[in-house]
Amino acid sequence: MRLAMVAGEASGDLLAEQLLGGLQQRWPQLEAFGIGGPRMRARGFDAWWGSDALAVRGYVEVLRHYRGIRRIRQGLAERLLREPPRAFVGVDAPDFNLGLEARLRAEGIRTVHFVCPSIWAWRGGRVKQLAAACDHVLCLFPFEPELLRAHGVAATYVGHPLADAIPLQPPREAARAALGLDAAAPVVALLPGSRASEIEYNAVAFLQAARLMHERRPELRFVLPAAPGLRAAIDSRLAQHAPALPVNVTDGRSHEALAACDVTLIASGTATLEAALFGRPMVIGYRMHALSHQLMKRMAYQPWAGLPNILCRDFVVPELLQQACTPEALARATLAWLDEPARADALRARFAELHHRLRRDTARLATDAIAQVLEP
């Protein structure tokens, strides 16, 4: 069984690693190759390019890297057409994967897209791309398959693999011991993003907010998990903007950081869903190029940006975006969770309900759906 896969950035690498586990159980001799990250490589995936090559968000930011990304996609397509796999599985990264899937499908290669693009949130016209590009879509959220089927796109709800991977009762004490954090101290996890562009736009505001929090609460401790390849960029900003901050900067280990913390200051993206599944109160902060923000804002169908708010259909956690994402506002909103335990408990109850709703045997369900696509 030879399968090609493409996963962009850290969140796609995490989703694909979970899927690979199910695929390898069904097909022990599986050969999987394409574009992936360190988690996929640990599963034996043959990464021709690293997933960090695709880790760019925002229109203006993509333009800076457009030629390189286009060259990768062209080279990958040519190689797959020379030696066709049984199927191609695109994991998220729709701007990269959907065009590639359409080309491969036109040449007779079966295509599966894992993670329905957020057509219910913005860019609804993408459903036509899905219909042309994919034989099947694996959906993370229960309302998506019906929406896709209305447009003639075959789809299966498989649950969210993070809901399977993250325990219903996070190991707070064990995580603190593993990270060398005081068991009794209040801990804030700082997650400014997993892309270089996110560190560029978010890290300074997050670190300055942490410095303000520490000035007001000297007992606070901080942990900051750095995504692969971003440690140097974080360390340089830390030295400049918060050199005395009591922060444990780790290489990866974001799940341990979320398990260990009392509250997290976090960039918008898949990490916010991870924080919700860990039951952690959060403040979502995010900045991007002003033009990218304006373009995305005009295409939005709903008032929320963060996944926890989208899935709960309410502003259950603060969202501080663009001009609102200031160090003072971030610090104030984060400390408020520590000052209002009843509010934090109510949020944890909402998140526990969400966790149960998304918890399925995702790897098995997704593998079953892929097997059906491969049937002659």
C-alpha positions as CSV (number, residue, x, y, z in Angstrom):
1,M,0.0,0.0,0.0
2,R,1.6,3.2,-1.2
3,L,-0.1,6.5,-0.1
4,A,1.0,10.0,-0.7
5,M,0.3,12.6,1.9
6,V,0.8,16.4,2.4
7,A,0.5,18.0,5.8
8,G,1.3,21.7,6.2
9,E,2.6,23.2,9.5
10,A,2.5,21.8,13.0
11,S,-1.2,21.2,13.3
12,G,-1.4,19.2,10.1
13,D,1.6,17.2,11.2
14,L,-0.2,16.3,14.4
15,L,-3.5,15.3,12.6
16,A,-1.6,13.3,10.0
17,E,0.5,11.5,12.7
18,Q,-2.8,10.3,14.3
19,L,-4.1,9.1,10.9
20,L,-0.9,7.3,10.1
21,G,-1.4,5.2,13.2
22,G,-4.7,3.9,11.9
23,L,-3.4,3.4,8.4
24,Q,-0.5,1.4,9.6
25,Q,-2.7,-0.8,11.7
26,R,-4.8,-1.7,8.6
27,W,-1.8,-1.9,6.2
28,P,1.3,-2.9,8.2
29,Q,3.5,-2.7,5.1
30,L,2.2,0.9,4.3
31,E,4.6,3.2,2.4
32,A,3.6,6.8,3.1
33,F,5.5,9.7,1.5
34,G,5.2,13.3,0.5
35,I,5.3,16.4,2.7
36,G,5.3,16.0,6.5
37,G,6.7,17.1,9.8
38,P,8.6,15.5,12.7
39,R,5.6,13.6,14.1
40,M,4.9,12.0,10.8
41,R,8.6,11.1,10.3
42,A,8.5,9.4,13.7
43,R,5.8,7.2,12.3
44,G,8.1,6.2,9.4
45,F,6.8,8.7,6.9
46,D,9.2,9.5,4.1
47,A,9.2,13.4,4.0
48,W,10.4,14.6,0.6
49,W,9.9,18.2,2.0
50,G,9.2,19.4,5.5
51,S,5.8,20.6,6.4
52,D,7.3,23.9,7.7
53,A,7.8,24.8,4.0
54,L,4.0,25.4,3.8
55,A,3.6,27.1,7.2
56,V,2.5,30.5,6.0
57,R,-0.8,32.3,6.9
58,G,-2.3,35.4,5.3
59,Y,-2.4,36.7,1.7
60,V,0.5,39.1,1.9
61,E,2.6,36.6,3.8
62,V,1.9,33.9,1.2
63,L,3.0,36.2,-1.7
64,R,6.4,36.5,-0.1
65,H,6.8,32.7,-0.4
66,Y,4.7,32.1,-3.5
67,R,7.4,31.1,-5.9
68,G,9.0,28.6,-3.5
69,I,5.7,27.0,-2.6
70,R,4.6,26.8,-6.2
71,R,7.9,25.1,-7.1
72,I,7.4,22.5,-4.4
73,R,3.8,21.7,-5.6
74,Q,4.9,21.4,-9.2
75,G,7.8,19.1,-8.2
76,L,5.6,17.0,-6.0
77,A,2.9,16.6,-8.7
78,E,5.4,15.6,-11.3
79,R,7.0,13.0,-9.1
80,L,3.6,11.5,-8.1
81,L,2.4,11.3,-11.7
82,R,5.6,9.5,-12.6
83,E,5.1,7.0,-9.8
84,P,1.4,7.1,-9.0
85,P,0.4,6.1,-5.4
86,R,-2.8,4.2,-4.6
87,A,-4.3,7.4,-3.3
88,F,-3.4,10.9,-2.2
89,V,-4.4,12.3,1.2
90,G,-4.2,16.0,1.6
91,V,-4.2,17.0,5.3
92,D,-5.6,20.5,5.7
93,A,-3.5,23.2,3.9
94,P,-6.4,23.7,1.3
95,D,-4.6,26.5,-0.6
96,F,-1.8,24.0,-1.4
97,N,-3.7,20.7,-1.5
98,L,-6.9,21.4,-3.4
99,G,-5.2,22.4,-6.6
100,L,-2.8,19.5,-6.3
101,E,-5.7,17.1,-5.6
102,A,-7.6,18.3,-8.7
103,R,-4.6,17.7,-10.9
104,L,-3.9,14.2,-9.5
105,R,-7.6,13.2,-9.7
106,A,-7.8,14.3,-13.3
107,E,-5.0,11.8,-14.0
108,G,-6.9,8.9,-12.3
109,I,-5.4,9.0,-8.8
110,R,-7.9,8.7,-5.9
111,T,-7.9,11.7,-3.6
112,V,-9.0,12.3,0.0
113,H,-9.0,15.6,1.8
114,F,-8.7,15.4,5.6
115,V,-10.2,18.4,7.3
116,C,-13.1,20.2,5.6
117,P,-12.1,23.8,4.8
118,S,-14.1,26.2,6.9
119,I,-16.6,27.0,4.2
120,W,-19.2,27.6,6.9
121,A,-17.0,30.4,8.3
122,W,-15.6,32.0,5.2
123,R,-14.8,31.4,1.5
124,G,-17.9,29.3,0.8
125,G,-17.1,29.2,-2.9
126,R,-14.4,26.6,-2.0
127,V,-17.0,23.9,-2.0
128,K,-16.8,23.9,-5.8
129,Q,-13.1,23.3,-5.5
130,L,-13.7,20.4,-3.1
131,A,-16.2,18.8,-5.6
132,A,-13.7,19.0,-8.4
133,A,-10.6,17.9,-6.3
134,C,-11.7,15.2,-3.9
135,D,-13.2,11.8,-4.1
136,H,-14.0,12.0,-0.3
137,V,-13.6,14.5,2.5
138,L,-12.9,13.5,6.1
139,C,-14.7,15.9,8.4
140,L,-13.7,16.9,12.0
141,F,-17.0,18.4,13.0
142,P,-20.4,16.7,13.0
143,F,-22.3,19.4,11.0
144,E,-19.9,19.3,8.0
145,P,-20.9,16.1,6.0
146,E,-24.5,17.2,5.5
147,L,-23.3,20.6,4.3
148,L,-20.9,19.0,1.8
149,R,-23.4,16.4,0.6
150,A,-25.8,19.2,-0.3
151,H,-23.2,20.3,-2.8
152,G,-22.5,16.7,-4.1
153,V,-19.3,16.1,-2.1
154,A,-19.0,12.7,-0.4
155,A,-17.9,13.1,3.2
156,T,-17.6,11.3,6.5
157,Y,-17.6,12.6,10.0
158,V,-14.6,11.0,11.8
159,G,-14.4,13.2,14.9
160,H,-11.4,15.2,15.8
161,P,-8.2,13.1,16.5
162,L,-7.1,15.6,19.1
163,A,-10.2,14.7,21.2
164,D,-9.0,11.1,21.1
165,A,-5.4,12.0,21.9
166,I,-6.0,14.4,24.7
167,P,-7.2,12.8,27.9
168,L,-10.5,13.9,29.5
169,Q,-8.6,14.5,32.7
170,P,-5.3,16.2,31.8
171,P,-2.2,15.1,33.8
172,R,-1.5,18.6,35.4
173,E,0.9,17.5,38.1
174,A,2.8,15.1,35.9
175,A,3.2,17.7,33.2
176,R,4.5,20.3,35.7
177,A,7.0,17.8,37.0
178,A,8.2,17.0,33.5
179,L,8.6,20.7,32.7
180,G,10.3,21.5,35.9
181,L,7.4,23.8,37.1
182,D,6.5,24.5,40.7
183,A,3.4,22.3,41.5
184,A,1.8,25.2,43.5
185,A,2.6,28.2,41.4
186,P,0.1,29.7,39.0
187,V,1.3,29.0,35.4
188,V,0.5,30.8,32.2
189,A,1.2,29.1,28.9
190,L,2.3,31.4,26.0
191,L,1.6,30.1,22.5
192,P,2.2,32.8,20.0
193,G,1.9,30.5,17.0
194,S,3.6,27.8,15.0
195,R,4.6,29.7,11.9
196,A,7.5,32.2,11.4
197,S,5.0,34.9,10.4
198,E,3.0,34.4,13.6
199,I,6.1,34.8,15.7
200,E,6.9,37.9,13.7
201,Y,3.5,39.5,14.4
202,N,2.5,38.0,17.8
203,A,5.5,37.1,19.9
204,V,6.5,40.6,21.0
205,A,3.0,41.5,22.2
206,F,2.7,38.2,24.0
207,L,6.0,38.6,25.8
208,Q,5.3,42.2,26.7
209,A,1.9,41.0,28.1
210,A,3.7,38.3,30.1
211,R,6.1,40.9,31.5
212,L,3.1,43.1,32.6
213,M,1.5,40.1,34.2
214,H,4.6,39.2,36.1
215,E,5.0,42.8,37.4
216,R,1.5,42.6,38.8
217,R,1.8,39.0,40.0
218,P,5.4,38.1,40.8
219,E,4.3,34.6,41.7
220,L,3.3,33.8,38.1
221,R,5.4,31.4,36.1
222,F,5.4,31.0,32.3
223,V,6.0,28.2,29.8
224,L,6.4,28.8,26.1
225,P,6.6,25.8,23.7
226,A,8.5,26.7,20.6
227,A,7.5,25.1,17.3
228,P,10.2,23.4,15.3
229,G,12.6,25.9,13.7
230,L,11.3,28.9,15.7
231,R,13.3,28.6,18.9
232,A,15.9,31.2,17.9
233,A,13.3,33.7,16.8
234,I,11.6,33.4,20.2
235,D,14.8,33.5,22.2
236,S,15.9,36.7,20.5
237,R,12.6,38.5,21.2
238,L,12.6,37.2,24.7
239,A,16.1,38.6,25.4
240,Q,15.0,42.0,24.0
241,H,11.5,42.4,25.4
242,A,11.3,40.3,28.6
243,P,14.8,39.3,29.7
244,A,13.8,38.8,33.4
245,L,10.6,36.8,32.7
246,P,10.5,33.5,34.6
247,V,9.7,31.5,31.5
248,N,10.5,27.9,30.5
249,V,11.0,27.9,26.7
250,T,10.7,24.4,25.4
251,D,11.3,22.7,22.0
252,G,7.8,21.6,21.2
253,R,5.9,19.9,24.1
254,S,2.8,22.1,23.6
255,H,0.6,19.5,25.1
256,E,2.6,19.3,28.2
257,A,2.5,23.1,28.5
258,L,-1.3,23.1,28.1
259,A,-1.7,20.3,30.6
260,A,0.5,22.1,33.1
261,C,-1.0,25.6,32.9
262,D,-3.8,27.4,34.7
263,V,-4.6,29.7,31.7
264,T,-3.1,30.2,28.3
265,L,-2.5,33.3,26.1
266,I,-2.7,31.7,22.6
267,A,-2.7,32.6,18.9
268,S,-5.8,31.8,16.9
269,G,-5.6,28.4,15.1
270,T,-5.8,24.7,15.9
271,A,-3.9,25.3,19.2
272,T,-7.0,27.0,20.6
273,L,-9.0,23.8,20.1
274,E,-6.2,21.9,21.8
275,A,-6.4,24.3,24.8
276,A,-10.2,23.8,24.9
277,L,-9.8,20.0,25.0
278,F,-7.3,20.4,27.8
279,G,-10.1,22.4,29.6
280,R,-7.9,25.5,29.9
281,P,-9.3,29.1,30.1
282,M,-7.7,31.2,27.4
283,V,-7.3,34.5,25.7
284,I,-6.9,34.4,21.9
285,G,-4.6,37.1,20.5
286,Y,-3.7,37.5,16.9
287,R,-2.1,39.9,14.5
288,M,-1.3,39.6,10.8
289,H,-0.5,42.0,8.0
290,A,-3.2,44.7,7.9
291,L,-4.2,43.9,4.3
292,S,-4.5,40.2,4.9
293,H,-6.7,40.9,7.9
294,Q,-9.0,43.2,5.9
295,L,-9.4,40.7,3.1
296,M,-10.2,37.8,5.5
297,K,-12.6,40.0,7.5
298,R,-14.6,40.9,4.4
299,M,-15.1,37.2,3.6
300,A,-16.1,36.1,7.1
301,Y,-19.6,34.8,7.7
302,Q,-19.7,34.9,11.5
303,P,-18.3,37.1,14.3
304,W,-15.9,34.6,15.8
305,A,-12.3,33.8,14.8
306,G,-11.3,31.2,17.4
307,L,-12.4,27.6,17.1
308,P,-13.7,27.3,20.7
309,N,-16.0,30.3,20.1
310,I,-17.1,29.0,16.7
311,L,-17.9,25.5,18.0
312,C,-19.7,26.9,21.1
313,R,-21.5,29.6,18.9
314,D,-20.6,32.2,21.5
315,F,-17.8,34.4,22.7
316,V,-16.9,32.0,25.5
317,V,-13.2,33.2,25.5
318,P,-11.9,36.7,24.6
319,E,-10.6,37.4,21.1
320,L,-8.2,40.3,20.8
321,L,-7.3,40.8,17.2
322,Q,-5.1,43.3,15.3
323,Q,-5.3,46.7,17.0
324,A,-7.0,45.2,20.0
325,C,-4.1,42.8,20.5
326,T,-2.1,45.0,22.8
327,P,0.1,43.9,25.7
328,E,-2.1,45.7,28.2
329,A,-5.3,44.2,26.9
330,L,-3.8,40.7,26.7
331,A,-2.4,40.9,30.2
332,R,-5.7,42.2,31.7
333,A,-7.9,39.6,30.0
334,T,-5.5,36.7,30.9
335,L,-5.3,37.7,34.6
336,A,-9.1,38.0,34.7
337,W,-9.4,34.2,34.4
338,L,-7.3,33.8,37.5
339,D,-9.4,36.3,39.4
340,E,-12.8,34.7,38.5
341,P,-12.7,31.0,39.4
342,A,-16.5,30.5,39.0
343,R,-16.3,31.9,35.4
344,A,-13.3,29.6,34.7
345,D,-15.2,26.5,36.1
346,A,-18.2,27.3,33.9
347,L,-15.9,27.5,30.8
348,R,-14.3,24.1,31.7
349,A,-17.8,22.6,31.8
350,R,-18.5,23.9,28.3
351,F,-15.2,22.5,27.1
352,A,-15.8,19.1,28.6
353,E,-19.1,18.9,26.7
354,L,-17.3,19.8,23.5
355,H,-14.6,17.2,24.2
356,H,-17.2,14.4,24.5
357,R,-18.9,15.6,21.3
358,L,-15.7,15.4,19.2
359,R,-14.4,12.2,20.8
360,R,-14.5,9.4,18.3
361,D,-12.1,6.7,17.1
362,T,-10.9,9.0,14.5
363,A,-8.0,7.0,13.2
364,R,-10.1,3.9,12.6
365,L,-13.1,5.8,11.1
366,A,-10.8,7.8,8.8
367,T,-9.0,4.6,7.7
368,D,-12.3,2.9,7.0
369,A,-13.4,5.7,4.8
370,I,-10.1,5.7,2.9
371,A,-10.4,1.9,2.4
372,Q,-13.8,2.4,0.9
373,V,-12.5,5.1,-1.5
374,L,-9.8,2.6,-2.6
375,E,-12.3,-0.2,-3.4
376,P,-12.5,-0.9,-7.2
